[in-house]
C-alpha cells in the first residue's frame, strides 16, 4: 500500500479521534460524546463538555477500566454490524433522564458514570469515577431509568434490571432486543424503553424459531466451531415481534394490535406514563400506522395512517412527535411525490420547495429541521413555524456546497458544517457563547472539489473527480465509475470524507464518476420510487445515460476505457454493468454483491420487489446468477466470509455459475472479514483493485 492507503487504514478512514455520538444533558448544559485520544487510537472513551466553562472531561477511559479487553457479546457484535459501527472501546452509552449520568457496556461489563456541572455560583464541576455494576452475565444495551437509580440491560436474550434481576420470562424468546429486520432495515436498533416515572419497562419480545439459520465458519481456523443466527430470507417467515409492558411484581401487559397484518415495529417509545406511541407497518410497507397504546390495558387506537401504492418511505428522524400543544407531527409526501414533507395532524406544513430530512426538536417555539433547499448534495438547517409554516434559514452556505446538521436542547445548539474544507462543529449556548468540541482526527489529506452536475431528463445527481493538476485537453483519462446506486444511501454529497478515496483513485490516473441514479434518496419521493420492482433496469439505465452525458460535457473522459467498482448494492451495480452492458463497461470489481435477492432479507427486498411467490419474474429479472453465461468482460468478485449482511453465498453462487458457464473471472474470499471491511481491509482491497483496473483498462 502507498502512504495514503496506509494513513487511511491507520486512522479508520480519518475517523479516529473525531468526536461522535453527541447527546445533550442537564437541559443543554452538558454535551456528552465519544472520542479516542488521537488519529491512530481506535479506542473511544466517554467525554463531557461543560458549557459553563467550555472544559472537556474524560469520564471513562476504556484502557483504565479494562486493561485486557475481552470479547464483545455476540448481540453487541451483530448490532455493531447493523449500525455500521467499527470503533473499539465504548461503542455507545445512554443517559439518565436528567442527563447527568450515563451507563455503558464495555466488553460485556456494565458501568455507570456521573457528572455534576459547574453551578451558577461557581461551585466546581466534577465527575465521579466510573462504577461497575454487578450483572447477571455479559451485558448488552444498558439503559438507565429517569433518575439513574436502576439500569435495564440484556444478557443471554433475557432482560434484567440492576438492581432487581431478571424481569422477562424464560419462554424461549429473545427479550429487549431489536430483531435483524428492525436493526438492519427499519431504523430501530433497540428493544426496551423505560417509562418516564422510571418504574416500568416497555420491552420487545422476539420469537425467531420459524426463521432459517445462517451459518458462518472461518476456513482459516477450522478448529473453531461455526456461528449461526436467525435470518429472515425474502419470502420466508419473519420474527414474531410483540411489545410488552413489564411492571413491578411481575405485572405484564401485552400491547394489542393486528400484528399479523402489521408485523413490523419500526418505532416505539413512551409519550407519557399513560401513553405509548408505536409505529407499525404491513409486510410490504405500503401501509404504516401510528398507534397510541394504553400501558395499563394494552389497548391501542389509530392516530394516523400513511399509505403508498409502492412503499412508504422510512420515517423522517424526529417523527412522529407530539408537540407541547398536543398536535401530532408526522412525515408525509407532497402531492405527486415532489417532496418529503412534514404534516401537523395530517395537514401538510411544508411544500414542494424543500426536502425534509430530519427534525431536531423545538427551538424557541419553532421546529428545528434539517432539509435540502437546493442541490441534493447540500443540506441546510431551518427553523419552521408550526403555526404559519414560515421558514427561517439558521445554517447555510451559498458559496461552497455544505452539509449542515444540528442537535438541540434547552436553547443550546450543536451545529455541524461539512464541506470541502473539512468538518466544523460549533456549540452555541442559549446566552450566545460558543465552543468547539476538540477534533483530534487526522486532517483530511485532500481538499476535494468534485464537479457536481445534474444530468439527463431525470436530473440525476453526478460527480466527477479528476487527478490533481490535470490540465483539460492534455490527455484522455480512463473512467472509473465508483458508487452505490441503491435505495437508502446518497453517494453524491458535500460531506468531505467520502471524497478522499475518490481523489486517491483519480490521482492514480482515472476520471472518477459517481452517479446517484433514480432510487437513491433526497431528490424527491417520486425519484426514489422510480426503482420499484425495477432495480436492474433503472439502475443501469441511469448509470449509462449519466456516464454518456458526462462524456459529452467533459472531453477528457475516455469512454472506450470504463471500469466500475462498488460494494454491497454498489457491487451488484458493478457486476450488473459488465454482464448486461459490456459495450459501455469494460471491467468491474464487485464486492459483497447481493447476486440473487431471493436470498436477501425480507424487509429490504420485499419493500422494493414484492413477495417472491407473487412476483417470481421480478426476482428472476434482478438475479445476476442467471446472467453468468453472458460475461465477456474482466470481473473481480470479492466477499468477506464473515459477512452477515450479504452472506458470502451470494458471491459464491455467482462464481459457481460463472465457472459452470466456462466464464473466466477472479474471486477474493476473505476469511474473518465482515460487511464493513474494517481494520485496513478496504485499503488493501483498493490496492488490489488498482492493479486489476490498470491491467484490464490499460491505465497508467
C-alpha positions in Angstrom: 0.0 0.0 0.0 1.1 3.6 -0.6 1.3 6.3 2.0 -2.3 7.5 1.6 -3.8 4.0 1.9 -1.6 3.3 5.0 -2.8 6.5 6.6 -6.4 5.8 5.7 -6.1 2.3 7.3 -4.3 3.6 10.4 -6.9 6.3 11.0 -10.0 4.2 10.2 -10.6 6.4 7.1 -9.8 9.6 9.0 -12.4 9.0 11.8 -10.2 8.0 14.8 -10.1 11.0 17.2 -13.2 12.7 15.9 -16.0 13.2 18.4 -19.2 11.4 17.7 -22.4 10.1 19.4 -23.3 13.5 20.8 -26.1 13.9 23.4 -27.1 16.9 25.5 -27.7 16.5 29.2 -28.9 18.7 32.0 -31.1 20.7 29.7 -28.3 21.6 27.3 -25.7 22.5 29.9 -23.7 19.3 29.2 -22.6 17.8 25.9 -21.7 14.1 26.1 -19.8 12.4 23.3 -17.4 9.6 22.5 -13.9 10.1 21.2 -10.5 8.4 21.1 -7.2 10.2 22.1 -5.9 10.8 18.6 -5.9 9.9 14.9 -4.4 6.4 15.3 -6.2 5.5 18.5 -9.2 3.2 17.8 -10.4 3.0 21.5 -13.1 5.5 22.3 -13.8 6.9 25.8 -16.8 8.8 27.2 -16.4 12.6 27.4 -18.4 15.5 28.6 -18.2 19.2 27.7 -19.4 21.6 30.4 -20.9 24.7 28.7 -20.4 26.8 31.9 -16.7 26.7 31.3 -16.0 25.0 28.0 -14.0 22.3 29.8 -13.9 18.8 28.4 -13.5 15.9 30.8 -12.9 12.3 30.1 -15.2 10.4 32.4 -14.5 6.9 31.3 -11.2 5.6 29.8 -11.6 2.0 28.5 -7.9 1.3 28.9 -8.1 2.1 32.6 -11.3 0.1 33.1 -10.3 -2.9 31.0 -6.6 -3.2 30.6 -7.1 -6.6 29.0 -10.1 -6.2 26.6 -12.4 -9.2 26.4 -14.7 -10.3 23.6 -17.9 -8.5 22.7 -21.1 -10.3 23.4 -22.5 -11.7 20.2 -25.6 -9.5 20.4 -23.4 -6.4 20.6 -21.1 -7.5 17.8 -24.0 -8.1 15.5 -25.7 -4.8 16.4 -22.5 -3.0 15.5 -22.6 -4.6 12.1 -26.3 -3.5 11.7 -25.5 0.2 12.6 -22.1 0.1 10.9 -20.0 0.9 14.0 -16.3 0.0 13.8 -15.0 1.9 16.8 -13.4 -0.1 19.7 -13.9 0.7 23.4 -17.2 2.3 24.4 -19.4 1.8 21.4 -22.5 3.5 22.8 -23.9 5.0 26.0 -27.3 6.0 27.4 -28.2 9.0 29.6 -30.4 9.2 32.6 -33.4 11.5 32.4 -31.6 14.5 33.9 -28.6 13.9 31.6 -26.1 14.0 34.5 -25.3 10.3 34.5 -24.7 7.6 31.8 -24.4 3.9 31.6 -22.4 1.8 29.1 -21.2 -1.7 28.4 -17.5 -2.4 28.0 -16.6 -5.9 26.7 -19.8 -7.2 28.4 -19.3 -5.4 31.7 -21.7 -2.7 33.0 -20.6 0.7 34.2 -22.2 3.9 35.4 -20.6 7.3 35.5 -21.9 10.7 36.6 -21.0 14.4 36.3 -22.1 17.4 38.3 -21.8 20.6 36.1 -20.4 23.9 37.3 -23.1 25.6 39.4 -24.3 29.1 38.8 -22.5 30.3 41.9 -19.2 28.9 40.6 -19.1 25.6 42.6 -16.6 23.4 40.8 -17.7 20.7 38.4 -16.8 17.1 38.9 -17.2 13.6 37.6 -17.2 10.6 39.9 -15.0 7.6 38.8 -16.9 5.0 36.8 -18.7 2.5 39.0 -19.0 -1.1 37.8 -22.5 -2.5 38.4 -22.8 -6.3 39.0 -24.7 -8.0 36.2 -26.1 -11.4 35.5 -23.8 -12.1 32.6 -22.3 -10.3 29.5 -24.2 -7.0 29.2 -25.8 -5.6 26.0 -27.6 -2.3 25.5 -27.8 -1.0 29.1 -30.2 1.9 29.7 -30.9 3.9 32.9 -34.3 4.9 34.2 -35.2 8.6 34.6 -33.3 9.2 37.9 -30.5 6.8 37.2 -31.4 4.6 40.1 -31.9 1.4 38.0 -30.4 0.2 34.8 -32.1 -2.2 32.3 -29.9 -4.4 30.2 -29.9 -7.6 28.1 -27.9 -10.6 28.8 -28.3 -14.0 27.2 -31.5 -13.0 25.4 -33.2 -12.1 28.7 -34.0 -8.6 30.1 -32.7 -7.6 33.5 -32.6 -4.6 35.8 -29.9 -3.7 38.2 -30.8 -3.7 41.0 -33.6 -6.1 40.6 -32.7 -9.1 38.5 -34.4 -10.8 35.6 -37.8 -9.4 34.6 -38.5 -11.3 31.4 -39.9 -14.8 31.4 -37.9 -17.8 30.3 -40.2 -18.7 27.4 -37.6 -19.4 24.6 -37.9 -15.9 23.1 -35.4 -13.1 22.9 -36.4 -10.1 25.1 -35.3 -6.5 25.0 -33.6 -6.6 21.6 -34.3 -5.5 18.0 -34.6 -8.3 15.5 -32.5 -8.4 12.4 -35.0 -6.7 10.1 -35.7 -3.8 12.5 -32.0 -3.1 13.1 -30.8 -3.5 9.5 -33.7 -2.2 7.5 -36.3 -0.4 9.7 -34.2 2.1 11.7 -34.9 0.6 15.1 -31.8 -0.6 16.9 -33.2 -1.0 20.4 -35.8 -3.2 22.1 -36.5 -1.8 25.6 -37.7 1.6 26.9 -38.1 2.9 30.5 -41.3 4.7 31.4 -40.9 8.4 32.3 -41.5 7.5 36.0 -38.6 5.0 35.9 -40.7 2.1 37.3 -42.0 0.2 34.2 -40.3 -1.1 31.0 -41.7 -1.4 27.5 -39.9 -4.5 26.0 -39.9 -6.2 22.7 -40.4 -10.0 22.7 -38.8 -11.6 19.6 -39.6 -15.2 18.6 -37.3 -16.5 15.9 -37.9 -20.2 15.9 -39.5 -20.2 12.5 -36.6 -18.5 10.8 -33.8 -20.3 8.9 -30.3 -20.2 10.5 -27.4 -18.6 8.7 -24.1 -20.3 9.4 -20.5 -19.0 9.4 -17.3 -21.0 9.6 -13.9 -19.5 9.4 -11.9 -21.6 7.0 -8.7 -20.1 8.3 -9.5 -21.6 11.7 -11.1 -25.0 11.2 -10.6 -25.8 14.9 -13.3 -23.2 15.8 -17.0 -24.1 15.7 -19.2 -22.2 13.3 -21.5 -19.4 14.4 -25.1 -19.1 13.3 -28.0 -16.7 13.7 -31.7 -16.4 12.7 -32.1 -14.8 9.2 -35.4 -13.6 7.6 -34.9 -14.5 4.0 -37.2 -12.9 1.3 -40.5 -14.8 1.0 -39.9 -16.7 4.3 -41.0 -16.1 7.8 -40.2 -13.0 9.8 -39.5 -12.9 13.5 -42.7 -12.6 15.6 -42.4 -9.3 17.5 -44.6 -8.4 20.4 -44.4 -5.4 22.8 -45.0 -5.9 26.5 -45.2 -3.6 29.4 -43.3 -5.1 32.3 -44.2 -3.6 35.7 -43.4 -4.2 39.4 -44.2 -7.5 40.9 -44.2 -9.4 37.7 -47.1 -7.4 36.2 -47.2 -7.8 32.4 -49.4 -6.3 29.8 -49.2 -7.1 26.0 -49.9 -4.3 23.6 -52.7 -5.3 21.3 -52.6 -4.5 17.6 -53.1 -6.7 14.5 -49.6 -8.0 14.4 -50.5 -10.5 11.7 -51.4 -7.6 9.3 -48.7 -5.2 10.6 -45.7 -7.4 11.7 -43.0 -4.7 11.6 -42.5 -2.3 14.5 -40.4 0.5 13.2 -40.6 2.8 16.2 -41.8 2.7 19.8 -41.5 4.7 23.0 -43.2 6.3 25.9 -45.0 9.6 25.3 -46.0 9.8 29.0 -46.6 7.4 31.8 -50.1 7.0 30.5 -49.3 6.6 26.8 -47.0 4.7 24.5 -46.6 5.6 20.8 -45.7 2.9 18.3 -45.4 2.8 14.5 -46.2 -0.5 12.8 -46.1 -1.5 9.1 -47.5 -4.2 6.9 -45.1 -6.7 5.4 -44.8 -4.8 2.0 -44.5 -1.5 3.9 -47.3 0.1 1.9 -49.4 0.8 5.0 -47.9 2.5 8.1 -50.0 3.1 11.3 -49.1 5.4 14.1 -50.8 3.9 17.2 -51.4 5.2 20.8 -51.3 2.5 23.4 -52.6 2.4 26.9 -49.9 0.8 29.0 -52.4 -0.2 31.7 -54.6 -2.3 29.4 -52.6 -2.8 26.2 -55.4 -1.4 24.0 -54.3 0.6 21.0 -56.0 3.2 18.8 -55.0 4.6 15.5 -53.7 8.1 15.3 -52.7 8.3 11.7 -52.4 6.1 8.6 -49.9 6.6 5.8 -50.3 4.6 2.6 -48.5 4.4 -0.7 -49.1 2.1 -3.7 -45.3 1.2 -3.9 -43.9 1.7 -0.4 -44.0 4.3 2.4 -40.5 5.8 2.8 -38.8 5.2 6.2 -39.6 7.6 9.0 -38.1 11.0 8.9 -35.8 11.1 12.1 -37.6 13.0 14.8 -41.1 12.0 13.7 -43.6 11.1 14.8 -43.7 13.6 17.7 -46.4 15.2 19.7 -45.9 19.0 20.1 -46.5 20.6 23.5 -50.0 21.8 22.4 -50.9 18.2 21.6 -50.7 18.3 17.8 -49.0 15.3 16.1 -46.1 15.9 13.8 -45.6 13.3 11.1 -43.8 12.8 7.8 -45.6 12.9 4.5 -45.1 13.3 0.8 -46.4 16.3 -1.1 -48.9 15.5 -3.9 -47.2 13.9 -6.9 -44.2 12.9 -4.8 -42.3 16.1 -5.4 -41.0 16.5 -1.8 -40.7 14.8 1.5 -42.6 17.0 3.9 -44.0 17.5 7.4 -47.6 17.4 8.5 -49.4 18.5 11.6 -52.5 16.5 12.5 -52.4 15.2 8.9 -52.3 18.7 7.3 -49.2 19.5 5.2 -46.9 22.0 6.8 -44.2 22.2 4.1 -44.4 22.1 0.4 -42.5 21.2 -2.8 -39.8 23.8 -2.2 -37.9 21.8 0.4 -36.9 18.2 1.0 -37.3 17.5 4.8 -34.6 15.1 6.1 -34.9 15.3 9.9 -36.5 17.1 12.8 -34.1 18.0 15.7 -36.8 19.2 18.0 -38.2 22.6 19.1 -36.0 25.7 19.4 -37.6 28.9 20.8 -41.1 27.8 19.8 -40.2 26.7 16.3 -39.4 23.4 14.8 -35.7 22.9 14.1 -35.3 20.9 10.9 -32.6 19.6 8.5 -33.7 19.9 4.9 -32.5 20.4 1.3 -33.3 23.8 -0.3 -31.2 23.5 -3.4 -28.9 20.7 -4.7 -29.4 17.3 -3.1 -25.7 17.2 -2.3 -26.3 20.0 0.2 -28.3 20.2 3.4 -29.4 23.3 5.4 -30.7 23.8 9.0 -34.0 25.7 9.1 -36.5 27.0 11.7 -40.1 26.2 10.8 -43.0 28.0 12.5 -45.6 25.2 13.2 -48.5 27.7 13.1 -47.7 29.6 9.8 -45.2 27.3 8.0 -42.8 30.2 7.8 -39.2 29.1 7.2 -36.1 30.8 8.5 -32.6 29.7 7.5 -30.4 29.0 10.5 -27.4 27.4 8.8 -26.5 27.6 5.1 -23.5 28.2 2.8 -24.4 29.6 -0.6 -20.8 29.8 -1.8 -19.5 26.2 -1.1 -21.6 23.1 -1.1 -22.0 22.1 2.5 -24.0 19.6 4.6 -25.3 21.3 7.8 -26.7 19.4 10.7 -27.9 20.2 14.2 -28.6 18.9 17.7 -30.5 20.9 20.2 -31.6 21.0 23.9 -32.7 23.8 26.2 -31.8 26.6 23.8 -28.3 25.2 23.2 -27.3 24.1 19.7 -24.6 21.9 18.3 -24.2 23.0 14.6 -22.1 20.9 12.2 -21.0 22.1 8.8 -19.3 19.5 6.5 -17.8 20.8 3.2 -14.7 20.7 1.1 -12.6 22.4 3.9 -13.5 19.7 6.4 -15.9 19.4 9.3 -16.7 22.2 11.7 -18.6 21.8 14.9 -19.9 24.8 16.8 -21.6 24.6 20.2 -23.7 27.7 20.7 -25.3 28.2 24.2 -28.6 29.8 24.9 -26.9 33.0 26.0 -24.8 33.2 22.8 -21.4 31.8 23.9 -19.6 29.4 21.5 -17.3 26.5 22.0 -15.7 24.0 19.6 -15.5 20.4 20.7 -12.0 19.2 20.1 -11.5 17.1 17.0 -8.3 15.0 17.3 -8.7 13.2 14.0 -6.2 13.2 11.2 -6.6 16.3 8.9 -8.1 15.2 5.6 -5.2 14.8 3.1 -7.1 16.2 0.1 -9.2 19.3 -0.4 -11.5 17.8 -3.0 -13.8 20.0 -5.1 -15.8 17.5 -7.1 -17.7 18.7 -10.2 -21.3 18.3 -9.2 -23.8 18.2 -12.1 -27.4 17.1 -12.6 -27.8 15.3 -15.9 -30.4 13.5 -18.1 -34.1 14.3 -18.3 -34.4 12.9 -14.7 -32.0 15.4 -13.2 -29.7 12.6 -11.9 -27.1 13.9 -9.4 -23.5 13.1 -10.5 -20.0 14.0 -9.5 -16.6 14.0 -11.4 -13.2 13.9 -9.6 -10.1 14.5 -11.8 -6.4 13.9 -11.0 -4.9 16.9 -9.1 -3.1 19.1 -11.6 -4.8 17.6 -14.6 -4.8 20.1 -17.5 -8.0 19.9 -19.5 -7.3 18.7 -23.0 -3.9 17.4 -22.2 -4.8 13.7 -22.2 -7.7 11.2 -22.3 -8.4 9.6 -18.9 -9.8 6.1 -18.4 -13.1 6.4 -16.4 -13.8 4.7 -13.1 -17.4 4.6 -12.0 -17.4 4.4 -8.2 -20.6 4.3 -6.3 -23.6 2.6 -4.7 -26.8 3.3 -6.7 -29.2 1.6 -4.4 -32.1 2.6 -2.1 -31.4 4.4 1.1 -27.9 5.8 0.5 -26.8 9.0 -1.1 -23.3 9.0 -2.7 -23.2 12.5 -4.2 -22.9 14.6 -1.1 -20.8 17.6 0.0 -19.6 15.6 3.1 -15.8 15.7 2.7 -14.7 12.3 4.0 -16.3 10.3 1.2 -14.3 12.2 -1.4 -10.9 11.3 0.0 -10.7 7.8 -1.6 -12.1 9.0 -4.8 -9.4 11.7 -5.1 -6.8 8.9 -4.5 -8.4 6.9 -7.3 -8.3 10.0 -9.6 -4.6 10.6 -8.7 -3.9 7.1 -10.0 -4.9 8.3 -13.4 -8.7 8.0 -13.6 -11.6 10.3 -14.1 -13.8 9.1 -11.2 -17.5 9.3 -11.8 -20.3 8.8 -9.2 -24.0 8.6 -10.1 -27.0 8.7 -7.8 -29.4 7.1 -10.1 -33.2 7.1 -9.6 -34.0 5.0 -6.5 -31.5 6.9 -4.3 -32.8 9.4 -1.6 -33.1 13.2 -1.3 -34.0 14.2 -4.8 -37.8 13.6 -4.3 -40.0 10.7 -3.3 -41.0 10.2 -7.0 -37.3 10.0 -7.9 -36.8 7.4 -5.2 -39.9 5.3 -6.0 -38.9 5.0 -9.7 -36.9 1.9 -8.8 -40.0 0.0 -7.6 -39.7 -3.6 -8.9 -37.1 -2.4 -11.4 -33.7 -2.5 -9.7 -31.6 -3.5 -12.6 -33.5 -1.6 -15.3 -33.5 1.8 -13.6 -30.0 1.5 -12.1 -28.3 0.5 -15.3 -30.4 2.9 -17.5 -29.4 5.9 -15.4 -25.8 4.9 -14.9 -25.3 4.6 -18.6 -27.2 7.7 -19.5 -25.4 9.8 -16.9 -22.0 8.4 -17.9 -22.6 9.3 -21.6 -23.9 12.8 -20.6 -20.8 13.5 -18.6 -18.6 12.2 -21.5 -20.3 14.6 -23.8 -19.7 17.5 -21.4 -16.1 16.6 -20.5 -13.9 15.7 -23.5 -11.1 14.2 -21.4 -13.2 11.2 -20.4 -12.2 8.2 -22.4 -15.5 6.2 -22.7 -13.6 3.4 -24.5 -12.0 2.5 -21.2 -14.6 2.4 -18.4 -14.2 0.4 -15.2 -16.8 0.2 -12.5 -16.4 -0.7 -8.8 -18.7 -0.9 -5.8 -19.6 -2.7 -2.5 -22.9 -4.2 -1.4 -25.6 -2.8 -3.8 -22.7 -1.0 -5.5 -21.2 -4.4 -6.0 -24.4 -5.5 -7.6 -24.3 -2.5 -9.8 -20.7 -3.2 -10.9 -21.4 -6.8 -11.8 -24.7 -5.9 -13.5 -22.9 -3.3 -15.6 -20.4 -5.7 -17.2 -22.9 -8.6 -17.5 -25.6 -6.6 -19.3 -23.8 -3.6 -20.9 -20.3 -4.8 -21.9 -20.5 -2.3 -24.7 -20.3 0.5 -22.1 -18.4 -1.0 -19.1 -15.1 -2.8 -19.8 -14.1 -4.2 -16.3 -15.7 -4.5 -12.9 -14.7 -5.1 -9.3 -17.8 -6.2 -7.4 -17.7 -6.6 -3.6 -20.3 -8.2 -1.4 -22.9 -8.1 -4.2 -26.4 -9.5 -3.5 -26.4 -11.6 -6.6 -29.9 -13.1 -6.0 -32.4 -11.2 -4.0 -34.3 -14.3 -3.2 -31.6 -14.9 -0.6 -31.6 -11.4 0.8 -33.6 -10.2 3.8 -37.4 -9.8 3.9 -37.8 -6.1 4.9 -35.4 -4.6 2.4 -36.1 -6.9 -0.6 -39.9 -7.1 -0.4 -40.3 -3.4 0.1 -38.9 -2.8 -3.4 -39.6 -6.1 -5.2 -42.7 -7.6 -3.6 -43.1 -11.2 -2.4 -41.1 -13.8 -4.4 -44.1 -16.1 -4.7 -46.2 -13.4 -6.1 -43.6 -11.8 -8.4 -41.2 -14.6 -9.5 -40.5 -12.9 -12.8 -39.3 -9.7 -10.9 -36.8 -11.7 -8.8 -35.6 -13.6 -11.9 -35.0 -10.4 -13.7 -33.0 -8.9 -10.8 -30.8 -12.0 -10.4 -27.1 -11.8 -11.5 -26.7 -15.6 -11.4 -28.8 -16.2 -14.5 -26.6 -13.7 -16.4 -23.4 -15.6 -15.8 -23.2 -17.1 -19.3 -23.2 -13.6 -20.8 -19.9 -12.4 -19.1 -17.4 -11.2 -21.7 -15.5 -8.6 -19.6 -13.0 -9.0 -16.8 -14.8 -9.4 -13.4 -13.2 -9.4 -10.0 -15.6 -10.7 -7.2 -14.9 -10.0 -3.6 -16.6 -11.3 -0.5 -16.0 -11.4 3.3 -16.5 -14.8 4.7 -17.9 -13.3 7.9 -20.4 -11.0 6.2 -23.7 -11.5 8.0 -25.5 -8.8 5.8 -24.7 -10.0 2.3 -23.8 -13.6 3.1 -20.8 -14.9 1.1 -23.0 -17.5 -0.5 -24.2 -14.6 -2.8 -20.8 -14.2 -4.4 -20.0 -17.9 -4.3 -23.3 -18.7 -6.2 -22.3 -16.3 -8.9 -18.8 -17.6 -9.1 -20.1 -21.2 -9.4 -22.5 -20.1 -12.2 -19.6 -18.4 -14.0 -17.4 -21.5 -13.6 -20.2 -23.8 -14.8 -20.6 -21.5 -17.9 -16.9 -21.5 -18.6 -16.5 -17.8 -17.9 -13.1 -16.8 -16.5 -13.3 -14.4 -13.5 -11.3 -13.7 -10.3 -12.5 -14.4 -6.8 -11.2 -13.0 -3.5 -12.8 -14.7 -0.5 -11.6 -13.0 2.7 -11.7 -15.1 6.0 -12.9 -13.2 9.0 -13.9 -10.1 7.1 -17.4 -8.6 7.7 -19.5 -6.3 5.5 -17.8 -3.2 6.9 -14.3 -4.3 5.8 -12.6 -2.8 8.9 -9.0 -2.7 10.1 -7.4 -1.8 6.8 -9.2 -4.4 4.7 -10.8 -1.8 2.5 -7.4 -0.2 1.7 -5.7 -3.5 0.9 -8.6 -4.2 -1.5 -8.2 -0.8 -3.1 -4.5 -1.6 -3.8 -5.5 -5.0 -5.4 -8.3 -3.3 -7.4 -5.9 -0.7 -8.7 -3.7 -3.5 -10.2 -6.8 -5.1 -11.7 -8.0 -1.9 -13.4 -4.6 -0.9 -14.6 -4.1 -4.2 -16.2 -7.6 -4.5 -17.7 -8.1 -0.9 -18.8 -4.5 -0.2 -19.9 -4.4 2.7 -17.4 -1.0 4.1 -16.3 
